[in-house]
Amino acid sequence: MSTGPALVSILRQGSTLVASIHTALDDTEMVRFRGDLVRQIGVHRASGVIIDVAALDVLDSFATRALRDITEMARLRGARVVVVGVQPDVAYAMAQLGMGVGQLTTALDLEDGLARLAEGPDRLR
């Protein structure tokens, strides 16, 4: 059985996991991603998680809620989360639709996200 390209990747860099979403995920795939990422936090004893959404041109309400859920689940497992790569058009649409990110910490790109994690828990907001 052949498989298509990976929809997401989760890589470990020291005590940080970098999860990249490569294409739009349907609700079932997003739930699977959420479970896989939370499991990997425990397996690798990660203290930080970067979720890269740069490849997405839409973040619907379900995906936004899933990212908030991941943040809360990660916090309960001892890890902090930064979402990076929100495209300008996506940010604009989310703001226009009133879809706030709530407690999500965001950063411009991977480099900025890693810097935010390095600043410590008090600076993540």
Secondary structure, 3 states (H helix, E strand, C coil): CCCCCCCEEEEEECCEEEEEECCCCCHHHHHHHHHHHHHHHHHHCCCEEEEECCCCCCCCHHHHHHHHHHHHHHHHCCCEEEEECCCHHHHHHHHHCCCCCCCCEEECCHHHHHHHHHHCHHHCC
